[in-house]
Amino acid sequence: MVRLCTGLVAAALLVCAAPASASAPERFQRFDTMPVFRAGSAAEHTAAEIAAATADGKLVVYTDSPARRIGFAKAGGKLTPDGVLAMPGEPTSVDVVGGLALVAVNTSKSYTEPSGVLAVVDLAKRAIIATHELGGQPDSIDISRDGRYAAIAIENERDEDVNGGVIPQAPAGFLTIVDLVGRPAGWTLRKVELTGIAQVAPTDPEPEYVSINGRNQVAITLQENNHIAIVDLRSGRLVRHFPAGTVTVSGVDTEDDGRISPTGTITAAREPDAVAWLDDHTLGTADEGDYEGGSRTWTIFDADTGEVVRSSGTELQRIAFEQGQYPDGRSDNKGVEPEGLAVATFGRDRYAFVGLERANLVAVYDVNDPRKPRFLQALPTGVAPEGLLPIPATGTLVVSAEEDSAEDGIRSSLSGYRLTRKPLALSLAHNEGTPSLVSDGIGFGALSGLSGVPGNSRDVVAVTDSAYRPTQVLTIDTVAAPARVRGELTLTKGGTPVGYDGEGIAARSGGGYWIAVEGDGKQKPNLLVEVAASGAVTREVPLPEAVAKTATGNGFEGVTTVGGGRSEQVWLAVQREWKSDVAGQATLARFTPATGEWAFAAYPLDAAQAGAWTGLSEITAVDDRTLLVLERDNQRGDAARTKKVYRVDIGRTTPVPAGAVKPLVPKALEKDLLPALKAGGATAHDKPEGLAVVGSWPVRRLVGVVDNDGVDDAPGESVFLRLGRI
């Protein structure tokens, strides 16, 4: 596990980390992200779910169910699209043996008439060379290490719109064993019945996932039945089965209320999804849950006895808390939702990878001792990680993230991670390593404003927006590697915690803060909020009425101060044009606390590409006459164009009172943030929203943060940017 450095670190940031073992490379580091639509066009709806690789690791094959095809990606220094192949239905899973890809394909007409085929693809020819009827709707497929058998879970899933989705619902699922002997067209298939073994709906087993060990035994999860079965592949005999059981977990966030509050307790059936062998006698499960369960855990079982060896308890939730990727919106329904699990040996070390579908993370464990897993790190992924593909031949991990919504800027993707000994701190210095921001047990996210702290060359403060309530001011140690959230302060009003849509923060030279609160242009006004060092709100300052009437829903987005005492001036950035603004111009507002006077200037926005907009996200002072303004478009990934920091000389501009023609401030490009946002193979985030100058002349550093939207319909990675000296 990464240990957070606490001592003062000099110019070259140092990392404190515990390696997997004496021989293990230190960690996995992301090297590329490939949106699946690159295999076709940006207009297509795609979804990479399950992936497999050739033995040399140079070619990845993935299922794309919405497009009814499989895709190919070259896996060298980058992940590169390498064509697609149409399937006779919706591919649900894939595995590779030799030069063949075995694809499980759902061809069902309905839930009551399930059907499917096994499509055998010649990878050299990129053609289907054989198909086998499966007699039901397939889900997962796995191939034995010796290449003699394939096991396919025939789920025959239930209709969730019938009887609330409760089983039994005929027809029952089963296991299919494929004997991979001779030519593919001549392979034989054997059916293994799984009825009558589960305590839950024994007449309707729904096999979900399969995994084969070195003894050619296949473990099958019956997710909805909350059961696990083990079948010998050679004989087709059921050798063992046992219930997955229930577990009580305390210290869980169970309320979707905008608060990260781990105070609840749940008792739930595990209802495991993915299963993997840690060794030939030990099984792991990702306990996703379904209509009656979901313990938010992953569990290790003794496969010979069915006994629980270890349950992760609240560990996965804590990991998401401390990495700023906890999905509070799912607190009342399965939380981080463990769904994927894969185990593989790299060199002399064995790793388990647990995919957290709602937190968009993969937790990595050292399982050299399968009964004592040790958490090592968590890797940020695309939205909804589904398939986990370790590739020991190349020392890499490929993660398939299935969520694809072009209108929301979310694209299904393959992300690649490589084992490396490169110290994390060196990677972070170039914005390549993950995580870039962590905490000591403090749940955080949605960081929408940032400020340096006068007289402090190490820390910055951040403010949370409306994704969380009440509003928090967080102190971040920028010298630690990763940067570390080490303190939290709750805003109060009249002694009661208060929630604002805080979009900007400025730490004052005499103590306390200014908070920029975004209004909605209707009921909620834009406010400049004065806050004491204790967190108590001392006043709320509205805009002049004539200006407030012109506001839209794109209001205050940043705040900073110049001067101090009686000469203090507060500058605020308005995100986009308001009703009275000239097209292509946003407003910079100046408030003088000593007099209560407002004055305004206009800021020239960069032109937006078709279908997008540009606006302001942050403002921070370099000195009493120079401001830095963060300007961005609303696009993610390949579509992102404008993520820029401009320098504004306010010494050359005299703001005017409300109603007067606003002077246009001059701007000059200071830094393009896209290289930092894309560093290390990351997808460019749409919302860099925090910017701060740390330290004092002549050594001043620029840092930034990304607003992760509280992991709500967003990738959710909390990103801390190290942007160099200014």
Secondary structure, DSSP 8 states (H G I E B T S, - for coil): -B----S---SS----B--SSTTS-SEEEEEEEEEGGGGS-TTS---EEEEEE-TTS-EEEEEETTTTEEEEEEESSSEEEEEEEE-SSEEEEEEEETTEEEEEEE--SSSSS--EEEEEEETTTTEEEEEEE-SS-EEEEEE-TTSSEEEEEE-----TTSGGG-S--SS--EEEEEE--SSGGG-EEEEEE-TT--SSSTT---EEEEEE-TTSEEEEEETTTTEEEEEETTTTEEEEEEE--EEEEEEE----SS-----EEEEEE-----EEEEETTEEEEE----SSB--S-EEEEETTT--EEEE-TTHHHHHHHHTT---GGGTTTTTT-EEEEEEEEETTEEEEEEEETTTTEEEEEE-SSTTS-EEEEEEE-SSSEEEEEEEGGGTEEEEEE---BGGGTB--EEEEEEEE-S-HHHHHTTT-SS-SEEESS-----EEEEEEETTEEEEEEEEE-TTSSS-EEEEEESSSSSEEEEEEEE-EETTEE----EEEEEE-TTS-EEEEE---SSSS--EEEEE-TTSBEEEEEE--HHHHTT--SS-EEEEEEES-GGG-EEEEEESS--TTS-TTEEEEEEEETTTTEEEEEEEE-----TT--EEEEEEEEEETTEEEEEEEES--GGG---EEEEEEEGGG---B-TTS---B--EEEEEE-HHHHHGGG----S-EEEEEEEEETTEEEEEEEE--GGGSSS-----EEEEEE-
